[in-house]
Amino acid sequence: MKKILRSPAATAVMLLLALVLLLTGFVDSVRAALNLQESTIYESQLSTTSIGVTLQEDGKTYASGFGVMKVGAKDVAEAAGDKEFKIGKTYSLPLAVYNSGSIDEYVRITVYKYWVAPSGTATATGWFAGEGTKDRSLDPGKIVLADNVAGWVKDPGAETLERSVYYYQGKLSPGGDPVPFPQTVTIDSSIVKEVELSSTGTYLYSYDGAGFVLQIEVDAVQTHSGDAARKGSWGLWKES
Amino acid sequence: MKRNTAILLLLAAALVLGLTIGASGAYFTANDAAKGGYVLRIGHTPPIGEKFEDHKEVVITNEPDAATVFVRVKAFAAAKYQDKLGYTGSNWKKGLSGDFYYYYMLPLEGGTATDALHVSVSEVLPAGAEPGEKSNVIIAYESTPAIFTADGKPDFRTAWGADAPAAE
């Protein structure tokens, strides 16, 4: 067997086999490009399909690139007398997604939450774009999200301290209305009990000056061959 | 020759694998993302303002741009006079346990001041006291970071404990 494999003939056969496989692929593609009909006119029709998904906050899409969320700002703006984000209060995140492509799609949303030592400048009222060095000494569990989001199913298998994944139960069609993702966020008020005694005898609050960050990512995948597509793209297999 | 064979075999395998990977990664996908956050400010020691005429008038002022806090005040007098102090002031409430704490029932945001708490000491003075006689009433206050319930009401009882009145 070894002898056969080492022979130049075997090498030639393997190479030939590889070339045949390659050519077969090319030939398939080429055959698919033109369609000969029983007519004196050769027609070719080009139609393109695209997939797209877009995230919205408070009915508005973000500027291109990584959007900047206004976490809880809407609630603060609408609450008379509120000047800032309140520890312990539950804020709504008025998020939604819609199909901005031309084919049906399945979507999922991944929410990341963590603390940073903020870099750059926060606004006078405390909101910032989420930039900074992640502070792993602070507990992401103090950033509390809702487990139950109407219309979405949380994946317990994908849950980590910093991440939650929610799958939309259904498909999004092109041109359809945005689907709400009515998530909320609450900063656990127990953070004010986390203190260290300084060398001067005063208490330092561990979370003072820390920035909490929410990062939302929405993924879409085609519904055609949906189970295989979800498995291939997300590693998720759902029997239909 | 052996080396050439091995190279050719690797090349053939790579070609075949290359075709396979191309086929399995051919699903349409898309994504979008956003992030944002908020920088928390916790903890502060606002200065106390106090003046004395025929009573003590206590006003606590939080510094501009400081974090929001809750405050409470306690006046100390000689034990036998402690319960004879008189307190008046809007938005101030007596604690529930009889520890003589008075709680300011609004969050004290940066750059704002409490309403005045008037502490009457007239009952503390000895009967027939003459000018120049000494009496001592000490005003102490405490602050703690402001926290709220899920619906946004000040959560005095979690912040201070069972002595604090609940927010209205």
HADDOCK unambig.tbl for C-alpha pairs under 7 A between the chains (distance, minus, plus):
assign (segid A and resid 11 and name CA) (segid B and resid 5 and name CA) 6.25 0.50 0.50
assign (segid A and resid 11 and name CA) (segid B and resid 9 and name CA) 6.94 0.50 0.50
assign (segid A and resid 14 and name CA) (segid B and resid 12 and name CA) 6.70 0.50 0.50
assign (segid A and resid 15 and name CA) (segid B and resid 12 and name CA) 5.83 0.50 0.50
assign (segid A and resid 18 and name CA) (segid B and resid 12 and name CA) 5.39 0.50 0.50
assign (segid A and resid 18 and name CA) (segid B and resid 15 and name CA) 6.46 0.50 0.50
assign (segid A and resid 18 and name CA) (segid B and resid 16 and name CA) 6.24 0.50 0.50
assign (segid A and resid 51 and name CA) (segid B and resid 28 and name CA) 6.30 0.50 0.50
assign (segid A and resid 51 and name CA) (segid B and resid 29 and name CA) 6.41 0.50 0.50
assign (segid A and resid 51 and name CA) (segid B and resid 30 and name CA) 6.13 0.50 0.50
assign (segid A and resid 52 and name CA) (segid B and resid 30 and name CA) 5.31 0.50 0.50
assign (segid A and resid 53 and name CA) (segid B and resid 30 and name CA) 6.08 0.50 0.50
assign (segid A and resid 53 and name CA) (segid B and resid 31 and name CA) 5.94 0.50 0.50
assign (segid A and resid 53 and name CA) (segid B and resid 32 and name CA) 6.53 0.50 0.50
assign (segid A and resid 54 and name CA) (segid B and resid 32 and name CA) 5.77 0.50 0.50
assign (segid A and resid 55 and name CA) (segid B and resid 32 and name CA) 6.15 0.50 0.50
assign (segid A and resid 55 and name CA) (segid B and resid 33 and name CA) 6.93 0.50 0.50
assign (segid A and resid 66 and name CA) (segid B and resid 33 and name CA) 5.69 0.50 0.50
assign (segid A and resid 66 and name CA) (segid B and resid 34 and name CA) 5.13 0.50 0.50
assign (segid A and resid 67 and name CA) (segid B and resid 33 and name CA) 6.28 0.50 0.50
assign (segid A and resid 67 and name CA) (segid B and resid 34 and name CA) 4.00 0.50 0.50
assign (segid A and resid 67 and name CA) (segid B and resid 35 and name CA) 6.22 0.50 0.50
assign (segid A and resid 68 and name CA) (segid B and resid 34 and name CA) 5.48 0.50 0.50
assign (segid A and resid 68 and name CA) (segid B and resid 35 and name CA) 5.22 0.50 0.50
assign (segid A and resid 68 and name CA) (segid B and resid 36 and name CA) 5.33 0.50 0.50
assign (segid A and resid 69 and name CA) (segid B and resid 34 and name CA) 6.02 0.50 0.50
assign (segid A and resid 69 and name CA) (segid B and resid 35 and name CA) 5.09 0.50 0.50
assign (segid A and resid 69 and name CA) (segid B and resid 36 and name CA) 4.43 0.50 0.50
assign (segid A and resid 70 and name CA) (segid B and resid 36 and name CA) 6.20 0.50 0.50
assign (segid A and resid 71 and name CA) (segid B and resid 36 and name CA) 6.23 0.50 0.50
assign (segid A and resid 71 and name CA) (segid B and resid 37 and name CA) 5.89 0.50 0.50
assign (segid A and resid 86 and name CA) (segid B and resid 147 and name CA) 6.74 0.50 0.50
assign (segid A and resid 86 and name CA) (segid B and resid 148 and name CA) 6.49 0.50 0.50
assign (segid A and resid 87 and name CA) (segid B and resid 147 and name CA) 5.12 0.50 0.50
assign (segid A and resid 87 and name CA) (segid B and resid 148 and name CA) 5.93 0.50 0.50
assign (segid A and resid 88 and name CA) (segid B and resid 147 and name CA) 5.73 0.50 0.50
assign (segid A and resid 88 and name CA) (segid B and resid 148 and name CA) 4.73 0.50 0.50
assign (segid A and resid 88 and name CA) (segid B and resid 149 and name CA) 5.45 0.50 0.50
assign (segid A and resid 88 and name CA) (segid B and resid 150 and name CA) 5.82 0.50 0.50
assign (segid A and resid 89 and name CA) (segid B and resid 148 and name CA) 5.43 0.50 0.50
assign (segid A and resid 89 and name CA) (segid B and resid 149 and name CA) 5.35 0.50 0.50
assign (segid A and resid 89 and name CA) (segid B and resid 150 and name CA) 4.09 0.50 0.50
assign (segid A and resid 89 and name CA) (segid B and resid 151 and name CA) 5.85 0.50 0.50
assign (segid A and resid 89 and name CA) (segid B and resid 152 and name CA) 4.90 0.50 0.50
assign (segid A and resid 90 and name CA) (segid B and resid 150 and name CA) 4.73 0.50 0.50
assign (segid A and resid 90 and name CA) (segid B and resid 151 and name CA) 6.47 0.50 0.50
assign (segid A and resid 126 and name CA) (segid B and resid 38 and name CA) 5.34 0.50 0.50
assign (segid A and resid 126 and name CA) (segid B and resid 39 and name CA) 5.01 0.50 0.50
assign (segid A and resid 127 and name CA) (segid B and resid 37 and name CA) 5.83 0.50 0.50
assign (segid A and resid 127 and name CA) (segid B and resid 38 and name CA) 4.38 0.50 0.50
assign (segid A and resid 127 and name CA) (segid B and resid 39 and name CA) 6.33 0.50 0.50
assign (segid A and resid 128 and name CA) (segid B and resid 36 and name CA) 6.08 0.50 0.50
assign (segid A and resid 128 and name CA) (segid B and resid 37 and name CA) 5.45 0.50 0.50
assign (segid A and resid 128 and name CA) (segid B and resid 38 and name CA) 5.77 0.50 0.50
assign (segid A and resid 129 and name CA) (segid B and resid 35 and name CA) 6.68 0.50 0.50
assign (segid A and resid 129 and name CA) (segid B and resid 36 and name CA) 4.55 0.50 0.50
assign (segid A and resid 129 and name CA) (segid B and resid 37 and name CA) 6.19 0.50 0.50
assign (segid A and resid 130 and name CA) (segid B and resid 35 and name CA) 6.21 0.50 0.50
assign (segid A and resid 130 and name CA) (segid B and resid 36 and name CA) 4.53 0.50 0.50
assign (segid A and resid 130 and name CA) (segid B and resid 37 and name CA) 5.12 0.50 0.50
assign (segid A and resid 189 and name CA) (segid B and resid 147 and name CA) 5.95 0.50 0.50
assign (segid A and resid 192 and name CA) (segid B and resid 145 and name CA) 6.52 0.50 0.50
assign (segid A and resid 205 and name CA) (segid B and resid 42 and name CA) 6.57 0.50 0.50
assign (segid A and resid 205 and name CA) (segid B and resid 43 and name CA) 6.63 0.50 0.50
assign (segid A and resid 208 and name CA) (segid B and resid 40 and name CA) 5.91 0.50 0.50
assign (segid A and resid 208 and name CA) (segid B and resid 41 and name CA) 4.93 0.50 0.50
assign (segid A and resid 208 and name CA) (segid B and resid 42 and name CA) 4.77 0.50 0.50
assign (segid A and resid 209 and name CA) (segid B and resid 39 and name CA) 5.93 0.50 0.50
assign (segid A and resid 209 and name CA) (segid B and resid 40 and name CA) 5.34 0.50 0.50
assign (segid A and resid 209 and name CA) (segid B and resid 41 and name CA) 5.29 0.50 0.50
assign (segid A and resid 210 and name CA) (segid B and resid 39 and name CA) 5.59 0.50 0.50
assign (segid A and resid 210 and name CA) (segid B and resid 40 and name CA) 5.78 0.50 0.50
assign (segid A and resid 211 and name CA) (segid B and resid 37 and name CA) 6.37 0.50 0.50
assign (segid A and resid 211 and name CA) (segid B and resid 38 and name CA) 5.25 0.50 0.50
assign (segid A and resid 211 and name CA) (segid B and resid 39 and name CA) 3.94 0.50 0.50
assign (segid A and resid 211 and name CA) (segid B and resid 40 and name CA) 5.99 0.50 0.50
assign (segid A and resid 212 and name CA) (segid B and resid 37 and name CA) 5.31 0.50 0.50
assign (segid A and resid 212 and name CA) (segid B and resid 38 and name CA) 5.65 0.50 0.50
assign (segid A and resid 212 and name CA) (segid B and resid 39 and name CA) 6.53 0.50 0.50
assign (segid A and resid 213 and name CA) (segid B and resid 35 and name CA) 6.96 0.50 0.50
assign (segid A and resid 213 and name CA) (segid B and resid 36 and name CA) 5.61 0.50 0.50
assign (segid A and resid 213 and name CA) (segid B and resid 37 and name CA) 4.26 0.50 0.50
assign (segid A and resid 213 and name CA) (segid B and resid 38 and name CA) 6.91 0.50 0.50
assign (segid A and resid 214 and name CA) (segid B and resid 35 and name CA) 5.48 0.50 0.50
assign (segid A and resid 214 and name CA) (segid B and resid 36 and name CA) 5.68 0.50 0.50
assign (segid A and resid 214 and name CA) (segid B and resid 37 and name CA) 6.03 0.50 0.50
assign (segid A and resid 215 and name CA) (segid B and resid 34 and name CA) 5.83 0.50 0.50
assign (segid A and resid 215 and name CA) (segid B and resid 35 and name CA) 4.06 0.50 0.50
assign (segid A and resid 215 and name CA) (segid B and resid 36 and name CA) 6.63 0.50 0.50
assign (segid A and resid 216 and name CA) (segid B and resid 33 and name CA) 5.51 0.50 0.50
assign (segid A and resid 216 and name CA) (segid B and resid 34 and name CA) 5.36 0.50 0.50
assign (segid A and resid 216 and name CA) (segid B and resid 35 and name CA) 5.99 0.50 0.50
assign (segid A and resid 217 and name CA) (segid B and resid 32 and name CA) 5.89 0.50 0.50
assign (segid A and resid 217 and name CA) (segid B and resid 33 and name CA) 4.28 0.50 0.50
assign (segid A and resid 217 and name CA) (segid B and resid 34 and name CA) 6.62 0.50 0.50
assign (segid A and resid 218 and name CA) (segid B and resid 31 and name CA) 5.37 0.50 0.50
assign (segid A and resid 218 and name CA) (segid B and resid 32 and name CA) 5.38 0.50 0.50
assign (segid A and resid 218 and name CA) (segid B and resid 33 and name CA) 6.18 0.50 0.50
assign (segid A and resid 219 and name CA) (segid B and resid 30 and name CA) 5.82 0.50 0.50
assign (segid A and resid 219 and name CA) (segid B and resid 31 and name CA) 4.41 0.50 0.50
assign (segid A and resid 219 and name CA) (segid B and resid 32 and name CA) 6.89 0.50 0.50
assign (segid A and resid 220 and name CA) (segid B and resid 29 and name CA) 5.37 0.50 0.50
assign (segid A and resid 220 and name CA) (segid B and resid 30 and name CA) 5.07 0.50 0.50
assign (segid A and resid 220 and name CA) (segid B and resid 31 and name CA) 6.04 0.50 0.50
assign (segid A and resid 221 and name CA) (segid B and resid 28 and name CA) 5.76 0.50 0.50
assign (segid A and resid 221 and name CA) (segid B and resid 29 and name CA) 4.40 0.50 0.50
assign (segid A and resid 221 and name CA) (segid B and resid 30 and name CA) 6.62 0.50 0.50
assign (segid A and resid 222 and name CA) (segid B and resid 27 and name CA) 6.80 0.50 0.50
assign (segid A and resid 222 and name CA) (segid B and resid 28 and name CA) 5.52 0.50 0.50
assign (segid A and resid 222 and name CA) (segid B and resid 29 and name CA) 6.54 0.50 0.50
assign (segid A and resid 229 and name CA) (segid B and resid 27 and name CA) 5.96 0.50 0.50
